[in-house]
Amino acid sequence: MYAIYNDGGRPNGIVPNVTEEMAAALPQQYVLFDGDPPEIPAGHRLTVNFEAKEVGTERIPTPPKTPEQEIEELKNEISVLRTTVNYLLGV
């Protein structure tokens, strides 16, 4: 069993390996779940539906790139392509 703190509808911390004695002493904001806590891969965040007692993860959205970042990325790709073409041509 594990517990997740309900911070106004948002998960805010997991307490693994909760025993019956610990569960009785936890503040009311903690919601208990059966089983083991979920693994949260890098680049993901915990999602919890406290009413349905469903737990999962979702990918953290990445912010859009600035035009400068996109130009720099394209320059790097062009450089790699040039190097590859030169290698293949034996230059």
DSSP file (Angstrom, degrees, kcal/mol; ACC not computed):
  #  RESIDUE AA STRUCTURE BP1 BP2  ACC     N-H-->O    O-->H-N    N-H-->O    O-->H-N    TCO  KAPPA ALPHA  PHI   PSI    X-CA   Y-CA   Z-CA
    1    1 A M              0   0    0      0, 0.0    17,-2.6     0, 0.0     2,-0.3   0.000 360.0 360.0 360.0 146.8    0.0    0.0    0.0
    2    2 A Y  E     -A   33   0A   0     31,-2.4    31,-3.0    15,-0.2     2,-0.4  -0.941 360.0-137.6-141.4 164.9    1.2    3.6   -0.7
    3    3 A A  E     -AB  32  15A   0     12,-2.3    12,-3.3    -2,-0.3     2,-0.4  -0.949   6.1-159.1-127.7 145.6   -0.2    7.0   -0.1
    4    4 A I  E     -AB  31  14A   0     27,-2.1    27,-2.6    -2,-0.4     2,-0.4  -0.988  24.5-122.5-123.9 133.1   -0.2   10.2   -2.2
    5    5 A Y  E     -A   30   0A   0      8,-2.2     7,-2.0    -2,-0.4     2,-0.9  -0.603  19.1-143.2 -75.8 126.9   -0.7   13.6   -0.8
    6    6 A N  E     - B   0  11A   0     23,-2.6     2,-1.2    -2,-0.4    -1,-0.1  -0.811  17.4-174.5 -93.8 101.8   -3.7   15.4   -2.3
    7    7 A D  E >  S- B   0  10A   0      3,-3.1     3,-0.8    -2,-0.9    -1,-0.1  -0.658  75.6 -47.4 -98.8  76.6   -2.7   19.1   -2.6
    8    8 A G  T 3  S-     0   0    0     -2,-1.2    -1,-0.2     1,-0.2    -2,-0.0   0.861 119.9 -39.6  65.6  36.2   -5.9   20.6   -3.8
    9    9 A G  T 3  S+     0   0    0      1,-0.3    -1,-0.2    40,-0.0    39,-0.2   0.320 122.1 102.3  95.3  -7.1   -6.4   17.9   -6.5
   10   10 A R  E <  S-B    7   0A   0     -3,-0.8    -3,-3.1    37,-0.1    -1,-0.3  -0.899  76.7-115.5-109.5 138.4   -2.7   17.7   -7.5
   11   11 A P  E     +B    6   0A   0      0, 0.0    -5,-0.2     0, 0.0     3,-0.1  -0.511  34.2 176.5 -70.5 137.4   -0.4   14.9   -6.4
   12   12 A N  E     -     0   0A   0     -7,-2.0    -6,-0.1     1,-0.5    -2,-0.0  -0.537  55.0 -16.6-143.9  72.3    2.4   16.2   -4.1
   13   13 A G  E     -     0   0A   0     -2,-0.1    -8,-2.2    -9,-0.1    -1,-0.5   0.143  57.8-124.8 107.5 139.3    4.5   13.4   -2.9
   14   14 A I  E     -B    4   0A   0    -10,-0.2   -10,-0.2    -3,-0.1    16,-0.0  -0.944   8.7-158.1-117.4 136.9    4.3    9.6   -2.5
   15   15 A V  E     -B    3   0A   0    -12,-3.3   -12,-2.3    -2,-0.4     3,-0.3  -0.942  21.2-157.5-111.9 107.3    4.7    7.7    0.7
   16   16 A P        +     0   0    0      0, 0.0   -14,-0.2     0, 0.0    20,-0.1  -0.346  64.6  23.4 -80.8 165.3    5.7    4.1   -0.2
   17   17 A N  S    S-     0   0    0      1,-0.2     2,-0.4    18,-0.2   -15,-0.2   0.881  75.3-176.0  52.2  51.3    5.2    1.0    2.0
   18   18 A V        -     0   0    0    -17,-2.6    -1,-0.2    -3,-0.3     2,-0.1  -0.660   9.0-154.0 -81.6 127.4    2.4    2.3    4.2
   19   19 A T     >  -     0   0    0     -2,-0.4     4,-2.7     1,-0.1     5,-0.2  -0.460  31.2-103.3 -91.5 170.5    1.4    0.0    6.9
   20   20 A E  H  > S+     0   0    0      1,-0.2     4,-1.7     2,-0.2     5,-0.1   0.884 123.8  50.7 -60.5 -39.0   -2.0   -0.1    8.6
   21   21 A E  H  > S+     0   0    0      2,-0.2     4,-0.9     1,-0.2    -1,-0.2   0.914 111.7  46.7 -66.3 -42.4   -0.6    1.7   11.6
   22   22 A M  H >> S+     0   0    0      1,-0.2     4,-1.1     2,-0.2     3,-0.8   0.917 109.0  55.6 -64.6 -41.9    1.0    4.4    9.5
   23   23 A A  H 3< S+     0   0    0     -4,-2.7     3,-0.5     1,-0.3    -1,-0.2   0.874 104.2  53.7 -58.8 -38.7   -2.3    4.8    7.5
   24   24 A A  H 3< S+     0   0    0     -4,-1.7    -1,-0.3     1,-0.2    -2,-0.2   0.785 112.1  45.0 -67.3 -26.0   -4.2    5.5   10.6
   25   25 A A  H << S+     0   0    0     -4,-0.9    -1,-0.2    -3,-0.8    -2,-0.2   0.568  88.3 107.3 -95.5  -9.9   -1.8    8.3   11.6
   26   26 A L  S  < S-     0   0    0     -4,-1.1    -3,-0.0    -3,-0.5    -4,-0.0  -0.395  78.3-103.8 -70.0 144.6   -1.6   10.0    8.2
   27   27 A P    >   -     0   0    0      0, 0.0     3,-1.8     0, 0.0    -1,-0.1  -0.224  35.0-104.4 -61.4 160.0   -3.3   13.3    7.8
   28   28 A Q  T 3  S+     0   0    0      1,-0.3    -2,-0.1   -23,-0.0   -22,-0.0   0.698 114.0  72.6 -61.6 -22.0   -6.6   13.3    5.9
   29   29 A Q  T 3  S+     0   0    0    -24,-0.1   -23,-2.6     2,-0.1     2,-0.4   0.678  79.7  90.1 -70.1 -16.6   -5.0   14.9    2.8
   30   30 A Y  E <   -A    5   0A   0     -3,-1.8     2,-0.5   -25,-0.2   -25,-0.2  -0.671  65.3-155.8 -83.8 132.8   -3.2   11.5    2.0
   31   31 A V  E     -A    4   0A   0    -27,-2.6   -27,-2.1    -2,-0.4     2,-0.3  -0.933  14.0-134.0-109.8 130.6   -5.1    9.1   -0.2
   32   32 A L  E     -A    3   0A   0     -2,-0.5     2,-0.3   -29,-0.2   -29,-0.2  -0.609  21.1-173.4 -88.7 142.7   -4.3    5.4    0.1
   33   33 A F  E     -A    2   0A   0    -31,-3.0   -31,-2.4    -2,-0.3     2,-0.2  -0.978  22.2-121.2-132.3 144.7   -3.7    3.1   -2.9
   34   34 A D  S    S+     0   0    0     -2,-0.3     2,-0.1   -33,-0.2     0, 0.0  -0.492  73.8  18.1 -81.0 155.4   -3.2   -0.7   -3.0
   35   35 A G  S    S-     0   0    0     -2,-0.2   -18,-0.2     2,-0.0    -2,-0.1  -0.450 104.2 -33.3  89.2-158.9   -0.1   -2.2   -4.5
   36   36 A D        -     0   0    0     -2,-0.1   -34,-0.1     1,-0.1     3,-0.1  -0.722  67.2 -98.1-100.6 151.0    3.2   -0.5   -5.2
   37   37 A P        -     0   0    0      0, 0.0    -1,-0.1     0, 0.0     2,-0.0  -0.326  49.6 -98.4 -64.2 151.2    3.7    3.1   -6.2
   38   38 A P        -     0   0    0      0, 0.0     2,-0.4     0, 0.0    18,-0.1  -0.342  30.4-113.7 -71.6 151.0    4.2    3.7  -10.0
   39   39 A E        -     0   0    0     -3,-0.1    -3,-0.0    -2,-0.0     0, 0.0  -0.685  26.9-150.7 -77.3 134.9    7.5    4.1  -11.6
   40   40 A I        -     0   0    0     -2,-0.4     3,-0.1     4,-0.1     4,-0.1  -0.903  12.4-145.5-112.3 104.5    7.8    7.6  -13.0
   41   41 A P    >   -     0   0    0      0, 0.0     3,-1.6     0, 0.0     2,-0.0  -0.209  34.0 -83.4 -65.0 157.6   10.2    7.7  -16.0
   42   42 A A  T 3  S+     0   0    0      1,-0.3     3,-0.1    17,-0.0    17,-0.0  -0.342 118.8  26.7 -58.5 140.0   12.4   10.7  -16.7
   43   43 A G  T 3  S+     0   0    0      1,-0.3    17,-3.0    -3,-0.1     2,-0.3   0.551 106.9  97.6  82.1   7.8   10.5   13.4  -18.5
   44   44 A H  E <   -C   59   0B   0     -3,-1.6    -1,-0.3    15,-0.3     2,-0.3  -0.799  56.5-150.6-121.6 165.3    7.2   12.3  -17.1
   45   45 A R  E     -C   58   0B   0     13,-2.6    13,-2.1    -2,-0.3     2,-0.2  -0.947  28.0 -97.7-134.3 158.6    5.0   13.4  -14.2
   46   46 A L  E     -C   57   0B   0     -2,-0.3     2,-0.4    11,-0.2    11,-0.3  -0.524  33.0-164.9 -75.4 135.4    2.6   11.6  -11.9
   47   47 A T  E     -C   56   0B   0      9,-3.1     9,-2.8    -2,-0.2     2,-0.4  -0.984   8.4-177.1-121.2 137.2   -1.1   11.9  -12.7
   48   48 A V  E     -C   55   0B   0     -2,-0.4     2,-0.8     7,-0.2     7,-0.2  -0.995  24.1-161.0-137.9 130.9   -3.8   11.0  -10.2
   49   49 A N  E  >> -C   54   0B   0      5,-2.9     5,-1.7    -2,-0.4     4,-1.3  -0.904  16.5-172.1-103.7  99.0   -7.5   10.9  -10.3
   50   50 A F  T  45S+     0   0    0     -2,-0.8    -1,-0.2     1,-0.2     5,-0.0   0.836  79.5  52.6 -66.1 -33.2   -8.2   10.9   -6.6
   51   51 A E  T  45S+     0   0    0      1,-0.2    -1,-0.2    -3,-0.1    -2,-0.0   0.927 119.8  32.7 -69.0 -43.9  -12.0   10.3   -7.0
   52   52 A A  T  45S-     0   0    0      2,-0.1    -1,-0.2     0, 0.0    -2,-0.2   0.524 105.6-127.8 -88.3  -6.1  -11.6    7.2   -9.2
   53   53 A K  T  <5 +     0   0    0     -4,-1.3     2,-0.4     1,-0.2    -3,-0.2   0.922  55.8 150.9  56.6  48.1   -8.3    6.2   -7.4
   54   54 A E  E   < -C   49   0B   0     -5,-1.7    -5,-2.9   -21,-0.0     2,-0.4  -0.932  25.4-169.2-111.4 133.6   -6.5    6.0  -10.7
   55   55 A V  E     +C   48   0B   0     -2,-0.4     2,-0.3    -7,-0.2    -7,-0.2  -0.964  20.9 133.1-124.7 138.2   -2.7    6.6  -10.9
   56   56 A G  E     -C   47   0B   0     -9,-2.8    -9,-3.1    -2,-0.4     2,-0.3  -0.877  41.1-109.2-158.6-168.9   -0.6    7.0  -14.0
   57   57 A T  E     -C   46   0B   0    -11,-0.3     2,-0.3    -2,-0.3   -11,-0.2  -0.940  19.9-166.0-133.2 158.2    2.1    9.1  -15.6
   58   58 A E  E     -C   45   0B   0    -13,-2.1   -13,-2.6    -2,-0.3     2,-0.2  -0.986  33.1 -97.0-141.7 152.5    2.2   11.6  -18.5
   59   59 A R  E     -C   44   0B   0     -2,-0.3   -15,-0.3   -15,-0.2   -16,-0.1  -0.450  38.2-119.9 -68.6 136.1    5.0   13.1  -20.5
   60   60 A I        -     0   0    0    -17,-3.0    -1,-0.1    -2,-0.2     2,-0.0  -0.665  34.6-116.9 -75.5 123.5    5.9   16.6  -19.4
   61   61 A P        -     0   0    0      0, 0.0    -1,-0.1     0, 0.0   -18,-0.0  -0.357  23.8-131.6 -64.6 139.9    5.3   18.9  -22.4
   62   62 A T        -     0   0    0      1,-0.1     3,-0.1    -2,-0.0    -3,-0.0  -0.735  25.0-110.4 -91.4 140.5    8.4   20.6  -23.7
   63   63 A P        -     0   0    0      0, 0.0    -1,-0.1     0, 0.0     0, 0.0  -0.338  42.3 -94.3 -66.9 150.4    8.3   24.3  -24.3
   64   64 A P        -     0   0    0      0, 0.0     2,-0.2     0, 0.0     0, 0.0  -0.300  43.9-108.1 -64.3 149.9    8.4   25.4  -27.9
   65   65 A K        -     0   0    0     -3,-0.1    -3,-0.0     1,-0.1     0, 0.0  -0.491  27.8-119.5 -78.5 147.4   11.8   26.3  -29.4
   66   66 A T     >  -     0   0    0     -2,-0.2     4,-2.3     1,-0.1     3,-0.2  -0.463  29.6-108.2 -76.7 158.0   12.6   29.9  -30.1
   67   67 A P  H  > S+     0   0    0      0, 0.0     4,-2.4     0, 0.0     5,-0.2   0.868 121.7  55.0 -55.5 -36.2   13.5   30.8  -33.7
   68   68 A E  H  > S+     0   0    0      2,-0.2     4,-2.3     1,-0.2     5,-0.2   0.901 107.2  49.0 -64.2 -40.9   17.1   31.2  -32.6
   69   69 A Q  H  > S+     0   0    0     -3,-0.2     4,-2.3     2,-0.2    -1,-0.2   0.901 111.4  49.7 -65.2 -40.8   17.2   27.7  -31.2
   70   70 A E  H  X S+     0   0    0     -4,-2.3     4,-2.3     2,-0.2    -2,-0.2   0.906 110.7  49.5 -65.2 -41.1   15.6   26.3  -34.4
   71   71 A I  H  X S+     0   0    0     -4,-2.4     4,-2.4     2,-0.2    -2,-0.2   0.925 111.5  49.1 -62.7 -44.9   18.2   28.1  -36.5
   72   72 A E  H  X S+     0   0    0     -4,-2.3     4,-2.1     1,-0.2    -2,-0.2   0.899 110.7  50.6 -61.5 -41.2   21.1   26.8  -34.4
   73   73 A E  H  X S+     0   0    0     -4,-2.3     4,-2.1     1,-0.2    -1,-0.2   0.909 110.7  48.8 -63.6 -42.1   19.7   23.2  -34.6
   74   74 A L  H  X S+     0   0    0     -4,-2.3     4,-2.6     2,-0.2    -2,-0.2   0.885 108.7  53.8 -65.0 -38.9   19.4   23.5  -38.4
   75   75 A K  H  X S+     0   0    0     -4,-2.4     4,-2.3     1,-0.2    -1,-0.2   0.914 109.0  49.2 -60.2 -42.7   23.0   24.8  -38.6
   76   76 A N  H  X S+     0   0    0     -4,-2.1     4,-2.1     2,-0.2    -2,-0.2   0.902 111.0  49.3 -63.7 -41.6   24.2   21.7  -36.6
   77   77 A E  H  X S+     0   0    0     -4,-2.1     4,-2.4     2,-0.2    -2,-0.2   0.911 110.6  50.3 -64.8 -41.7   22.2   19.4  -38.9
   78   78 A I  H  X S+     0   0    0     -4,-2.6     4,-2.7     1,-0.2    -2,-0.2   0.904 109.2  52.1 -62.3 -41.4   23.7   21.0  -42.0
   79   79 A S  H  X S+     0   0    0     -4,-2.3     4,-2.4     2,-0.2    -1,-0.2   0.910 109.9  48.4 -61.7 -42.9   27.2   20.7  -40.5
   80   80 A V  H  X S+     0   0    0     -4,-2.1     4,-2.4     2,-0.2    -2,-0.2   0.915 111.9  49.5 -63.9 -42.9   26.7   16.9  -39.9
   81   81 A L  H  X S+     0   0    0     -4,-2.4     4,-2.8     2,-0.2    -2,-0.2   0.913 110.2  50.6 -63.2 -42.4   25.4   16.5  -43.4
   82   82 A R  H  X S+     0   0    0     -4,-2.7     4,-2.9     2,-0.2     5,-0.2   0.934 111.1  48.4 -58.8 -47.0   28.4   18.3  -44.9
   83   83 A T  H  X S+     0   0    0     -4,-2.4     4,-2.2     1,-0.2    -1,-0.2   0.916 112.9  48.2 -60.8 -43.6   30.8   16.1  -42.9
   84   84 A T  H  X S+     0   0    0     -4,-2.4     4,-2.7     2,-0.2    -2,-0.2   0.931 112.8  47.1 -63.3 -46.7   29.0   13.0  -44.0
   85   85 A V  H  X S+     0   0    0     -4,-2.8     4,-2.3     1,-0.2    -2,-0.2   0.922 112.2  50.3 -62.5 -45.0   28.9   14.0  -47.7
   86   86 A N  H  X>S+     0   0    0     -4,-2.9     5,-2.6    -5,-0.2     4,-0.8   0.891 111.4  49.0 -60.2 -40.2   32.6   15.0  -47.5
   87   87 A Y  H ><5S+     0   0    0     -4,-2.2     3,-0.7    -5,-0.2    -2,-0.2   0.939 111.9  48.0 -64.2 -46.7   33.5   11.6  -45.9
   88   88 A L  H 3<5S+     0   0    0     -4,-2.7    -2,-0.2     1,-0.3    -1,-0.2   0.836 113.6  47.5 -65.9 -31.3   31.5    9.7  -48.6
   89   89 A L  H 3<5S-     0   0    0     -4,-2.3    -1,-0.3    -5,-0.2    -2,-0.2   0.585 112.0-121.5 -83.1 -10.3   33.1   11.7  -51.4
   90   90 A G  T <<5       0   0    0     -4,-0.8    -3,-0.2    -3,-0.7    -2,-0.1   0.758 360.0 360.0  76.9  24.9   36.5   11.1  -49.9
   91   91 A V      <       0   0    0     -5,-2.6    -4,-0.2    -6,-0.2    -5,-0.1   0.449 360.0 360.0 -85.3 360.0   37.3   14.8  -49.5
